[in-house]
Amino acid sequence: MNLLTGLLQTLVNQNKYASDDDYEKYMIFSIVWSVGGLLEQTDRILFHEHLVQKNVPIPAKANQNDTIFDYYLDTSKGVEWRICVPEEWKPPLSFQFAQTLIPTLDSFKANILLDAILKQPKSNICNRAVMLVGVSGTAKTSGILMYSEKFNREVMLFKRMNFSSATRPLTFQSNVEIECDFKMGKDFAPPQGKQMTVFIDDINMPQVNKWGDQETLEIVRQLIEFGGFYWLDKSMRGNFKNIKNLSYIGAMQHPGGGKNDVPNRIKRQFFIFNMVLPSSVELIYGPILKHIFKPAKFSAEFNKVVDAITAGTVKLWNKVKNTLLPTPAKFHYVFNMRELSRIFKGLVGVRRDIVLSGSTLGFKPEIFLIALWRHESERVFVDKLTNNKEKEQVKNYIHEISLETFTQFESEILDKFKKETPIHFVDFLREDQVNEEGVVEVLAEKVYEGINNIEKLQARCYALLDNYNVKYSSKKMGLVLFDDAMCHLIRISRIIQQPRSSALLVGVGGSGK
């Protein structure tokens, strides 16, 4: 009823009636997403087949793998089934990978559902509240942020909150109240007659008390269900404060595996649907690579490598996540969409002139890019593993998939990439320009480039260490950079130099963390 009411709101606003056929389409779409919207992709296929067996009038497949979930109702000219097609991504003038949001098929579907729920007036049927659930890496937050970018800020404000285990009821209430102005009587609302969408990310994170309740979620439920809070000021304590013109979006991961569920009392306030993993990762990362490595600037051979990288990365990702499963001793063996993102973040961090010149490696551009891809894949997957056997196993996967993916360069891959001469990519090879008195005149540029000479790399690390000891004599570090220590240093350096990146060092006591 929640979704159906939203779909029919356009007709109500226009004071129109729909035909029986149109009502049937509205009803089918509502049932599909209210019942089947909670399912994963494999179960959605079964749901589609069940509808076909029951002779439900759903649209004919445009493609073999399509399901009813890949269609929406277009009401621009009548009510017709249309296949979902995401918007084309337009690269911004100033590209930053960490802030890039790519429209996908799933974000397109989410936008349709969010519009239907949030753009209808609040009623006994609809609280104007939507909850997105899904495993980590299904772009729940990104999809909501893309949706909020379309808001007219003269009409709709956007308030984002990130819940954690430390979020208390007072924190939530204060964050909402600070955005609202006094209207009249006991009524408060966003300023200047505007609406406001409150986005609560990780809504299931607040701590569960010994009675199994999450106190913070009770005040969220109170706001959504009753439309306000109780005054906390001593002079007005106990009086109810009405908060008007709010709508709500929540996001959470699937419960289980240490992740909290949320009480049914708050679930019933939301229209809930599941965000599934993207069916085609190439449509997400392919456009980014082509924006960074513009086809017109490189050779046809190089462009073939760029086109093949996404498929090769997905193949490697699937092989690793299906082989190395998490256990209590290896709790961090979680390989989701974020791992893919980290590989591509490393790939786009290299400059075009470095690729063309081959850096200090002296490779031609195609082999340089393959070397960079292998390095980033090792940093993302291999560095996460706890023993040498598994590390060698994944390194072999990378080598096998690079041979399968870049078949035209098989001989060069076998020749250039050997275990005896590992290739490292760092951003501190270049030296500062100093005058005769030893004063730095121009700081060295941070350029992400490759090196396959471990002695030169070690000498550069010791030079930087000596510079630090001279500059900060009271904090001298007498470090011995043996090979493993230097490799760990390089790994941490790579993470620190990437925007919005972080590292968690896992190891037994005394391992040098």
ROTITI-409817 format. One record per residue (C-alpha): y, z, x; residue number from 1; residue in three letters. Coordinates in steps of 0.001 Angstrom, whole numbers, always signed. Each point is the difference from the previous one (the first is absolute). Layout:
north; up; east; k; r
Y; Z; X; NUM; ALA
...
END
This chain:
north; up; east; k; r
+0; +0; +0; 1; MET
+2346; +788; +2880; 2; ASN
-328; -3489; +1499; 3; LEU
-184; -1804; -3350; 4; LEU
+3228; +1653; -1147; 5; THR
+1706; -1160; +3184; 6; GLY
-1211; -3580; -415; 7; LEU
+1248; -95; -3597; 8; LEU
+3386; +1495; +913; 9; GLN
+1485; -3455; +622; 10; THR
-865; -1019; -3580; 11; LEU
+1476; +3254; -1340; 12; VAL
+3255; -597; +1906; 13; ASN
+232; -3537; -1400; 14; GLN
-1073; +1094; -3492; 15; ASN
-2807; -2547; +31; 16; LYS
-3625; -73; -1063; 17; TYR
-2936; -1411; +1947; 18; ALA
-2760; -2165; -1403; 19; SER
-3545; +1323; -359; 20; ASP
-1057; -1989; +3091; 21; ASP
+2830; +1514; +2037; 22; ASP
-844; +3519; -1167; 23; TYR
-3577; -636; +1076; 24; GLU
+1163; -983; +3506; 25; LYS
+2182; +3119; +234; 26; TYR
-2946; +2123; -1100; 27; MET
-2411; -1558; +2511; 28; ILE
+2458; +426; +2888; 29; PHE
+595; +3648; -976; 30; SER
-3717; +823; -211; 31; ILE
-736; -1784; +3280; 32; VAL
+2549; +2008; +1988; 33; TRP
-262; +3345; -1808; 34; SER
-3813; +88; +282; 35; VAL
-823; -2376; +2855; 36; GLY
+3118; +705; +2042; 37; GLY
-1687; +3114; +1423; 38; LEU
-2876; -2012; +1483; 39; LEU
-556; -1299; +3518; 40; GLU
-266; -3747; +637; 41; GLN
-3806; -220; -277; 42; THR
+34; +1871; -3314; 43; ASP
+2843; -2169; -1288; 44; ARG
-2236; -3049; +471; 45; ILE
-2690; +1702; -2108; 46; LEU
+2633; +919; -2604; 47; PHE
+1092; -3658; -170; 48; HIS
-3609; -1145; -434; 49; GLU
-463; +2559; -2802; 50; HIS
+3015; -1435; -1853; 51; LEU
-1431; -3511; +371; 52; VAL
-3356; +1138; -1407; 53; GLN
+1801; +1536; -3001; 54; LYS
+1828; -3323; -611; 55; ASN
+3410; +1590; +455; 56; VAL
+2630; -2819; +10; 57; PRO
+1137; +330; +3621; 58; ILE
+1506; -2867; +2049; 59; PRO
-2292; -2453; +1749; 60; ALA
-289; +510; +3766; 61; LYS
+2329; -2091; +2135; 62; ALA
-2024; +926; +3097; 63; ASN
-3605; +1076; +454; 64; GLN
+820; +3560; +1089; 65; ASN
+2673; +668; -2642; 66; ASP
-375; +2780; -2565; 67; THR
+2041; +1014; -3033; 68; ILE
+1890; +2346; +2360; 69; PHE
+1493; -3032; +1763; 70; ASP
+1881; -1090; -3155; 71; TYR
+3064; +1298; -1789; 72; TYR
+1838; -814; -3216; 73; LEU
+3019; -2261; +406; 74; ASP
+2381; +530; -2926; 75; THR
+2771; -2365; +1119; 76; SER
-1290; -2732; -2353; 77; LYS
-2329; +1538; -2529; 78; GLY
-2824; +2208; +1266; 79; VAL
-2195; -1810; +2525; 80; GLU
-2498; +1062; +2644; 81; TRP
+1234; -812; +3516; 82; ARG
-1707; +573; +3323; 83; ILE
+1711; +2592; +2199; 84; CYS
+1865; -1562; +2910; 85; VAL
+1969; +2274; +2371; 86; PRO
+3531; -851; +996; 87; GLU
+514; -1880; +3232; 88; GLU
+1043; +2287; +2843; 89; TRP
+3419; -780; +1422; 90; LYS
+483; +1327; +3538; 91; PRO
+3093; +2204; +367; 92; PRO
+2732; -861; +2476; 93; LEU
-857; +3089; +2046; 94; SER
-3802; +267; +116; 95; PHE
-1555; +3428; +552; 96; GLN
-3765; +176; -419; 97; PHE
-60; +3669; -1017; 98; ALA
+2407; -694; -2880; 99; GLN
-1525; -3287; -1143; 100; THR
-1356; -148; -3556; 101; LEU
-2101; -3052; -879; 102; ILE
-513; -871; -3698; 103; PRO
-3720; -177; -797; 104; THR
-2144; -794; -3011; 105; LEU
-491; +3720; -618; 106; ASP
+3711; +831; +286; 107; SER
+674; -2788; -2542; 108; PHE
-2484; +1559; -2455; 109; LYS
+1440; +3466; +611; 110; ALA
+3522; -1264; -759; 111; ASN
-1133; -1351; -3380; 112; ILE
-1585; +3314; -972; 113; LEU
+2916; +2067; +1288; 114; LEU
+2452; -2120; -1979; 115; ASP
-2021; +355; -3184; 116; ALA
-156; +3800; +229; 117; ILE
+3342; +938; +1535; 118; LEU
+2275; -2347; -1945; 119; LYS
-915; +1345; -3419; 120; GLN
+1788; +3011; -1524; 121; PRO
-1640; +3409; +249; 122; LYS
-2055; +864; -3084; 123; SER
-2974; +2053; -1146; 124; ASN
-2209; -2805; +1331; 125; ILE
+1749; -694; +3295; 126; CYS
+1400; +2464; +2554; 127; ASN
+1219; -2874; +2206; 128; ARG
-2316; +1171; +2785; 129; ALA
-2385; -2121; +2097; 130; VAL
-2532; +1135; +2610; 131; MET
-1386; -2280; +2723; 132; LEU
-3261; +1130; +1599; 133; VAL
-1874; -1658; +2834; 134; GLY
-1511; +462; +3429; 135; VAL
+2239; +205; +3035; 136; SER
+1512; -3343; +951; 137; GLY
+75; -1627; -3458; 138; THR
+3818; -270; +104; 139; ALA
+705; +2492; -2786; 140; LYS
+3224; +1212; +1619; 141; THR
+995; -3469; +1204; 142; SER
-531; -1455; -3468; 143; GLY
+2183; +2666; -1597; 144; ILE
+2733; -437; +2611; 145; LEU
-25; -3778; -615; 146; MET
+265; +694; -3728; 147; TYR
+2971; +2336; +554; 148; SER
+1824; -2638; +2082; 149; GLU
+454; -2034; -3194; 150; LYS
+1908; +2795; -1731; 151; PHE
+3615; -591; -983; 152; ASN
+1547; +3072; +1638; 153; ARG
+2791; -40; -2574; 154; GLU
-2626; +760; -2644; 155; VAL
-3041; +1536; +1708; 156; MET
-127; +2529; +2841; 157; LEU
-3094; +659; +2122; 158; PHE
-1071; +3416; +1271; 159; LYS
-2943; +221; +2401; 160; ARG
-1865; +3231; +754; 161; MET
-2956; +486; +2326; 162; ASN
-2221; +2889; -996; 163; PHE
-1931; +2022; +2559; 164; SER
-2104; +3146; -39; 165; SER
+3219; +1962; +601; 166; ALA
+1923; -1439; -2992; 167; THR
+883; +2802; -2401; 168; ARG
+1169; -158; -3654; 169; PRO
+3530; +1069; +982; 170; LEU
+194; -2856; +2513; 171; THR
-826; -2566; -2673; 172; PHE
+2343; +1494; -2572; 173; GLN
+2894; +170; +2471; 174; SER
-523; -3626; +1108; 175; ASN
+196; -1227; -3584; 176; VAL
+2880; +2227; -1081; 177; GLU
+2185; -1015; +2933; 178; ILE
-76; -3619; -1244; 179; GLU
+1131; +909; -3542; 180; CYS
+3446; +744; -1431; 181; ASP
+918; +2219; -2955; 182; PHE
+464; -1945; -3251; 183; LYS
+407; +2367; -2925; 184; MET
-1558; +3195; -1265; 185; GLY
-3229; +418; +1965; 186; LYS
-413; -3696; +786; 187; ASP
+34; -1437; +3516; 188; PHE
-554; -3594; +1148; 189; ALA
+615; -2322; +2960; 190; PRO
+3723; -697; +532; 191; PRO
+2074; -2676; -1773; 192; GLN
-2521; -538; -2768; 193; GLY
-2572; -1497; +2359; 194; LYS
-3776; +205; -230; 195; GLN
-2075; +1337; +2901; 196; MET
-3569; -687; +1108; 197; THR
-1633; +2922; +1812; 198; VAL
-2721; -1098; +2427; 199; PHE
-2414; +2739; +1099; 200; ILE
-2144; -1151; +2916; 201; ASP
-3235; +1894; +787; 202; ASP
+287; +1866; -3269; 203; ILE
-3414; +1635; +528; 204; ASN
+994; +1666; +3289; 205; MET
+1396; +3391; -1199; 206; PRO
-2175; +2964; +869; 207; GLN
-2690; +1093; -2455; 208; VAL
+135; +3744; -666; 209; ASN
-3009; +2298; -366; 210; LYS
-177; -717; -3743; 211; TRP
-267; -3737; +622; 212; GLY
+3540; -799; -1172; 213; ASP
+2787; -1878; +1751; 214; GLN
+3161; +1861; -956; 215; GLU
+2286; -2796; +1142; 216; THR
-1690; -2491; -2324; 217; LEU
+491; +2329; -2953; 218; GLU
+3764; -300; +302; 219; ILE
-368; -3780; +375; 220; VAL
-2026; -5; -3222; 221; ARG
+2625; +2169; -1690; 222; GLN
+2776; -2433; +921; 223; LEU
-1929; -3046; -1201; 224; ILE
-1409; +1532; -3184; 225; GLU
+2872; +2212; -1155; 226; PHE
+2885; -1789; +1715; 227; GLY
+1532; +2791; +2044; 228; GLY
-132; +3263; +1953; 229; PHE
+792; +3628; -649; 230; TYR
+3275; +1241; +1484; 231; TRP
-476; +2092; +3137; 232; LEU
+3557; +1341; +240; 233; ASP
+157; +3679; -857; 234; LYS
+2629; -456; -2737; 235; SER
-1958; -2758; -1792; 236; MET
-3556; +917; +978; 237; ARG
-2543; -824; -2707; 238; GLY
+2087; -2706; -1677; 239; ASN
-1404; -3521; +10; 240; PHE
+1907; -2749; +1817; 241; LYS
-574; -3503; -1422; 242; ASN
-233; -2805; +2573; 243; ILE
+631; -3413; -1564; 244; LYS
-444; -3652; +1030; 245; ASN
-2847; +416; +2476; 246; LEU
-3139; -2051; +551; 247; SER
-2800; +853; +2426; 248; TYR
-2327; -1720; +2444; 249; ILE
-2743; +1852; +1862; 250; GLY
-2331; -1098; +2794; 251; ALA
-3122; +1693; +1318; 252; MET
-3225; -715; +1842; 253; GLN
-3396; +270; -1615; 254; HIS
-1146; +3640; -164; 255; PRO
-2909; +1079; +2187; 256; GLY
-585; +278; +3722; 257; GLY
+2515; +2841; +289; 258; GLY
+2564; -1619; -2312; 259; LYS
+1037; +1922; -3105; 260; ASN
-438; -1176; -3555; 261; ASP
+2780; +688; -2515; 262; VAL
-500; +1939; -3252; 263; PRO
-706; -1875; -3236; 264; ASN
+3135; +1621; -1404; 265; ARG
+2126; -2195; +2251; 266; ILE
-2282; -3055; -58; 267; LYS
+552; -391; -3720; 268; ARG
+3749; -327; +536; 269; GLN
-432; -3202; +2025; 270; PHE
-1208; -3527; -549; 271; PHE
-2458; -256; +2910; 272; ILE
-1362; -3062; +1776; 273; PHE
-1817; -600; +3260; 274; ASN
+1347; -2000; +2943; 275; MET
-2851; -1928; +1649; 276; VAL
-173; -1367; +3537; 277; LEU
+1606; -3460; +325; 278; PRO
-2432; -2859; -485; 279; SER
+1753; -2126; +2619; 280; SER
+1599; +1662; +3014; 281; VAL
+984; -3420; +1394; 282; GLU
+2727; -270; -2658; 283; LEU
+1563; +3240; +1302; 284; ILE
-39; -399; +3775; 285; TYR
-106; -3792; +311; 286; GLY
+3660; -470; -1075; 287; PRO
+1123; +2750; +2401; 288; ILE
-1693; -1646; +2990; 289; LEU
+1472; -3376; -922; 290; LYS
+3445; +1574; -257; 291; HIS
-286; +1548; +3477; 292; ILE
-1805; -2936; +1643; 293; PHE
+1860; -2791; -1770; 294; LYS
-2224; -3127; -9; 295; PRO
+2874; -2271; +1075; 296; ALA
+501; +2031; +3194; 297; LYS
-3622; -221; +1197; 298; PHE
-2705; -2591; +588; 299; SER
-2615; -1062; -2563; 300; ALA
-2692; +1792; +2025; 301; GLU
+1974; +3231; -58; 302; PHE
+555; -275; -3757; 303; ASN
-3764; -343; -507; 304; LYS
-465; +3294; +1842; 305; VAL
+2650; +1655; -2209; 306; VAL
-1742; -1293; -3131; 307; ASP
-3384; +1306; +1180; 308; ALA
+1139; +3476; +1056; 309; ILE
+197; +1480; -3511; 310; THR
-3530; -1092; -949; 311; ALA
-1343; +1268; +3332; 312; GLY
+1720; +3349; -444; 313; THR
-1412; +440; -3511; 314; VAL
-3484; -873; +1263; 315; LYS
+301; +2596; +2767; 316; LEU
+1375; +2615; -2405; 317; TRP
-2860; -506; -2460; 318; ASN
-2577; +238; +2785; 319; LYS
+1461; +3223; +1409; 320; VAL
+513; +1810; -3315; 321; LYS
-3511; -910; -1222; 322; ASN
-1654; +1064; +3265; 323; THR
+1886; +3131; +1085; 324; LEU
+42; +2319; -2980; 325; LEU
+1703; +3418; -102; 326; PRO
-2078; +3154; +483; 327; THR
+995; +3693; +169; 328; PRO
+118; -295; +3797; 329; ALA
+1883; -3312; -192; 330; LYS
+2279; +718; -2927; 331; PHE
+2662; -2384; +1283; 332; HIS
-2228; -3094; -162; 333; TYR
+2036; -1434; -2850; 334; VAL
+818; -3686; +349; 335; PHE
+2208; -1100; -2883; 336; ASN
+2734; -2583; -515; 337; MET
+2310; +1985; +2257; 338; ARG
-2175; -918; +2993; 339; GLU
+574; -3666; -765; 340; LEU
+3710; +658; -247; 341; SER
+59; +1709; +3414; 342; ARG
-1623; -3002; +1663; 343; ILE
+2592; -2382; -1417; 344; PHE
+2801; +2425; +848; 345; LYS
-1056; -319; +3644; 346; GLY
-236; -3794; -221; 347; LEU
+3530; -451; -1335; 348; VAL
+1426; +2336; +2665; 349; GLY
-130; -2692; +2697; 350; VAL
+2893; -2397; +695; 351; ARG
-322; -3782; -280; 352; ARG
+1128; -641; +3581; 353; ASP
-2650; +2424; +1290; 354; ILE
-2696; -1851; -1941; 355; VAL
+1139; -3374; +1292; 356; LEU
+206; +1166; +3603; 357; SER
-3276; +1917; -77; 358; GLY
+1777; +3072; +1408; 359; SER
-1429; +1336; +3251; 360; THR
-3446; -1199; -1047; 361; LEU
+749; -3665; +564; 362; GLY
-1998; -996; -3100; 363; PHE
+895; -2928; -2205; 364; LYS
+1489; +1100; -3372; 365; PRO
-3229; -369; -1995; 366; GLU
-2038; +2156; +2396; 367; ILE
+2871; +2505; +289; 368; PHE
+3; +491; -3787; 369; LEU
-3792; +424; -45; 370; ILE
+329; +2568; +2808; 371; ALA
+2643; +1865; -1995; 372; LEU
-2181; -72; -3130; 373; TRP
-2994; +1378; +1920; 374; ARG
+2182; +2736; +1522; 375; HIS
+1488; +1078; -3334; 376; GLU
-3448; -3; -1622; 377; SER
-1301; +2253; +2779; 378; GLU
+2933; +2370; -332; 379; ARG
-455; +319; -3771; 380; VAL
-3794; +160; -237; 381; PHE
-1428; +986; +3395; 382; VAL
+2490; +2792; +744; 383; ASP
-1071; +1749; -3209; 384; LYS
-3637; +373; +1073; 385; LEU
-1501; +3084; +1608; 386; THR
-2706; -1272; +2346; 387; ASN
-438; -2828; +2487; 388; ASN
-2972; -1523; -1821; 389; LYS
+2047; -658; -3127; 390; GLU
+2987; -1154; +2055; 391; LYS
-2151; -2615; +1764; 392; GLU
-1484; -981; -3350; 393; GLN
+3421; -801; -1496; 394; VAL
+1163; -1724; +3183; 395; LYS
-3023; -2268; -353; 396; ASN
+971; -655; -3628; 397; TYR
+3488; -1019; +1148; 398; ILE
-1442; -2296; +2661; 399; HIS
-2493; -1610; -2403; 400; GLU
+2568; -555; -2737; 401; ILE
+2554; -1439; +2440; 402; SER
-2655; -2542; +1084; 403; LEU
-843; -799; -3639; 404; GLU
+3614; -215; -1142; 405; THR
+1505; -1894; +2939; 406; PHE
-2898; -2329; +802; 407; THR
+2238; -2601; +1655; 408; GLN
+850; +2519; +2750; 409; PHE
-3513; +1339; +595; 410; GLU
-120; -834; +3713; 411; SER
+3433; +1522; +665; 412; GLU
-852; +3140; -1968; 413; ILE
-3159; +475; +2077; 414; LEU
+1957; -615; +3207; 415; ASP
+3170; +2031; -636; 416; LYS
-1281; +3018; -1905; 417; PHE
-2417; +1958; +2166; 418; LYS
-792; +3710; -24; 419; LYS
+807; +229; +3717; 420; GLU
+3630; -1085; -563; 421; THR
+1255; +1613; -3234; 422; PRO
+3326; -1226; -1366; 423; ILE
+2612; +2566; -1008; 424; HIS
+3218; -594; -1913; 425; PHE
+2923; +2326; +775; 426; VAL
+3781; -18; -295; 427; ASP
+1001; +1718; +3267; 428; PHE
-839; -2547; +2715; 429; LEU
+3596; -1059; +606; 430; ARG
+2144; +2036; +2381; 431; GLU
+3566; +1267; -403; 432; ASP
+2742; -1739; +1934; 433; GLN
+1436; +2445; +2555; 434; VAL
+2882; -344; +2431; 435; ASN
-32; +774; +3742; 436; GLU
+581; +3687; -706; 437; GLU
-3055; +175; -2236; 438; GLY
+2000; +350; -3226; 439; VAL
-1437; -1824; -3016; 440; VAL
+2429; -2685; -1136; 441; GLU
-2147; -1789; -2598; 442; VAL
-2926; +1638; -1753; 443; LEU
-3190; -2032; -29; 444; ALA
-735; -1846; -3224; 445; GLU
-3011; +1210; -1974; 446; LYS
-2147; -3129; -201; 447; VAL
-3549; +133; -1356; 448; TYR
-2044; -2063; +2467; 449; GLU
-3451; -140; +1566; 450; GLY
-1361; +906; +3425; 451; ILE
-3548; -257; +1361; 452; ASN
+572; +1611; +3413; 453; ASN
-866; +3683; -296; 454; ILE
+1374; +823; +3487; 455; GLU
+3447; -1431; -818; 456; LYS
+19; +1815; -3320; 457; LEU
-922; +3282; +1662; 458; GLN
+2709; -477; +2622; 459; ALA
+2572; -610; -2756; 460; ARG
-1085; +3170; -1819; 461; CYS
+338; +2058; +3203; 462; TYR
+3468; -1513; +616; 463; ALA
+1111; +1081; -3478; 464; LEU
-1472; +3448; +602; 465; LEU
+1912; +308; +3313; 466; ASP
+3230; -1052; -1740; 467; ASN
-544; +2684; -2612; 468; TYR
-664; +2690; +2634; 469; ASN
+3190; -937; +1856; 470; VAL
+2091; -60; -3164; 471; LYS
-1433; +3237; -1418; 472; TYR
-792; +2006; +3101; 473; SER
-392; +3244; -1966; 474; SER
-2728; -1608; -2153; 475; LYS
-2019; -1768; +2656; 476; LYS
-3421; -1256; -1046; 477; MET
-2599; -269; +2737; 478; GLY
-2373; -2266; -1922; 479; LEU
-2973; -1874; +1419; 480; VAL
-241; -3242; -1944; 481; LEU
-3659; -857; +361; 482; PHE
-1180; -3006; -2036; 483; ASP
-894; +1809; -3237; 484; ASP
+3209; +2072; +40; 485; ALA
+2100; -3127; +551; 486; MET
-1774; -1849; -2829; 487; CYS
+691; +2916; -2362; 488; HIS
+3628; -27; +1129; 489; LEU
+247; -3715; -799; 490; ILE
-1517; +530; -3448; 491; ARG
+2481; +2735; -881; 492; ILE
+2890; -2040; +1410; 493; SER
-983; -2960; -2217; 494; ARG
+8; +2156; -3125; 495; ILE
+3321; +1680; +799; 496; ILE
+1816; -3290; +577; 497; GLN
-1030; -1354; -3434; 498; GLN
+2275; +956; -2925; 499; PRO
-1451; +2444; -2538; 500; ARG
-3168; +592; +2021; 501; SER
-1781; +3248; +735; 502; SER
-3064; +1204; +1882; 503; ALA
-2526; +2789; -452; 504; LEU
-1868; +949; +3179; 505; LEU
-3556; +1147; -755; 506; VAL
-2241; +1529; +2681; 507; GLY
-1796; +3082; +1238; 508; VAL
+1895; +2748; +1822; 509; GLY
+908; -865; +3576; 510; GLY
-157; -3745; -530; 511; SER
+3647; -435; +1006; 512; GLY
+1658; -428; -3382; 513; LYS
END
